[in-house]
Amino acid sequence: MGARVLDAHERTAFLVEVGEFCAREEIGESYVGRCALNDTHFVRRLRGGRNVTRPTAERVRQWMADFKGSDHC
């Protein structure tokens, strides 16, 4: 059995979390995708309805938690 994907409610909450992080840190969503996953289209695809697995969401959350304003990928 593969990794469990976030349901629609969880995906929406995750997108809000990423969006709030980007607004607070004044960075673009593509920057988060590039740095956390090497995928500049990650957030755009999620907004388009694409699924995300729990491990991938946790990887992004960990990257956001570790982010320092002067960090570069």
C-alpha positions as CSV (number, residue, x, y, z in Angstrom):
1,M,0.0,0.0,0.0
2,G,1.4,3.4,-1.0
3,A,1.7,6.5,1.2
4,R,-1.6,8.0,2.2
5,V,-2.7,11.2,0.4
6,L,-4.2,14.2,2.2
7,D,-8.0,14.3,1.8
8,A,-9.6,17.5,0.3
9,H,-10.0,19.2,3.7
10,E,-6.4,18.4,4.7
11,R,-5.1,19.6,1.3
12,T,-7.0,22.9,1.6
13,A,-5.6,23.4,5.1
14,F,-2.1,22.6,3.9
15,L,-2.5,25.2,1.0
16,V,-3.6,27.8,3.5
17,E,-0.6,27.0,5.7
18,V,1.8,27.3,2.8
19,G,0.0,30.5,1.6
20,E,0.3,32.1,5.1
21,F,3.9,31.1,5.3
22,C,4.7,32.7,2.0
23,A,2.9,35.9,2.9
24,R,4.6,36.1,6.3
25,E,8.1,35.5,4.8
26,E,7.4,37.5,1.7
27,I,8.4,34.7,-0.7
28,G,6.6,33.1,-3.6
29,E,4.9,29.7,-3.6
30,S,7.2,28.5,-6.3
31,Y,10.2,29.2,-4.1
32,V,8.8,26.9,-1.4
33,G,8.3,24.2,-4.0
34,R,11.8,24.6,-5.4
35,C,13.5,24.6,-2.1
36,A,11.5,22.0,-0.3
37,L,11.0,19.6,-3.2
38,N,12.9,20.8,-6.3
39,D,9.5,21.4,-7.9
40,T,8.6,25.0,-8.7
41,H,5.1,24.0,-9.8
42,F,4.2,22.0,-6.7
43,V,1.8,24.5,-5.1
44,R,0.2,25.4,-8.4
45,R,-0.5,21.8,-9.1
46,L,-2.0,21.4,-5.6
47,R,-4.3,24.4,-6.2
48,G,-5.3,22.6,-9.4
49,G,-6.5,19.6,-7.5
50,R,-3.5,17.4,-7.5
51,N,-3.0,15.1,-4.5
52,V,-0.1,15.2,-2.1
53,T,1.1,12.4,0.2
54,R,1.5,12.9,3.9
55,P,5.3,12.4,3.7
56,T,5.6,15.1,1.0
57,A,3.4,17.5,3.0
58,E,5.5,16.8,6.1
59,R,8.7,17.5,4.1
60,V,7.4,20.9,3.1
61,R,6.3,21.6,6.6
62,Q,9.7,20.7,7.9
63,W,11.4,22.9,5.4
64,M,9.1,25.8,6.4
65,A,9.9,25.2,10.1
66,D,13.6,25.2,9.4
67,F,13.4,28.3,7.1
68,K,15.5,31.3,8.1
69,G,14.7,34.6,6.3
70,S,18.1,34.7,4.6
71,D,18.0,31.0,3.5
72,H,18.7,30.2,0.0
73,C,18.0,26.8,-1.7
